Amino acid sequence: MSVLSVQLYSVRDAFAADPADTLRRLAAIGFTQVEPYGVVENAEALRTGLPANGLSAPTAHAQLVGADQPAVFATAAELGIGLVIDPFVPPERWQDAADIAATAEALNAAAKLAAEHGLRVGYHNHWWELRSRIDGRSAFEVFAEQLDPAVALEVDTYWATAGGEDAPALLRRLGDRVRAIHVKDGGLATDATGQVPAGQGRVPVAEVLAAAPDALRVVEFDAYSGPAGDIFEAVAASHAFLTGAGR
């Protein structure tokens, strides 16, 4: 079974209000790894909260394209983060082959700087990179072909599915470039409504996991308004599904 992580954006309101308690609650669920967002902005809370709760952060989200990369990489290295993932390049930058090439070039350059800190960089998709087509292929795959091998991919399997892709087939095509996957489920609305714990929605979660057996599995919710409305209960349900199924 692959080790599980959880994207802290899932519990962002609680984390903003009380980061120490939030990390404690995630550790109590059974997580030993988390995926932070806003590495520089949340550095102090992570610096103390991770070791206090027996947590590590092998991956993290931080804006890289057009950002202060030296500050991000220095902070990530200090926190023991090995892979820094750019989480978002807006939809309009995925409609034209030249724009896609420019994004790939920017991340290739970031990878060289990251290597000086002993780090790697990666990219995380939304639905629009898959919905957009360049000569009959998804913009995401056109982009992936132009990346330096040092640049990893974190495939958000919910957004890939919402974008019209067969997520397991996509993962198989991308192969070992995929170092992490976001595991989330729901009705595939592109506004993030209707997300549910893993195994309760329309994403073929079992097939996704089988297609990327060596990738880090990161539980994530962009939003949650389930029956109880408690995001920690939803995160715990995803953890139970993924561990209980022996996946």
Secondary structure, 3 states (H helix, E strand, C coil): CCCEEEEHHHHHHHHHHCHHHHHHHHHHHCCCECECECCCCCHHHHHHHHHHCCCECCEEECCCCCCCHHHHHHHHHHHCCCEEEECCCCHHHHCCHHHHHHHHHHHHHHHHHHHCCCCEEEEECCCHHHHCEECCEEHHHHHHHCCCCCCEEEEEHHHHHHCCCCHHHHHHHHHHHEEEEEECEECCCCCCCCEECCCCCCCCHHHHHHHCCCCEEEECCCCCCCCCCCHHHHHHHHHHHHHHCCC
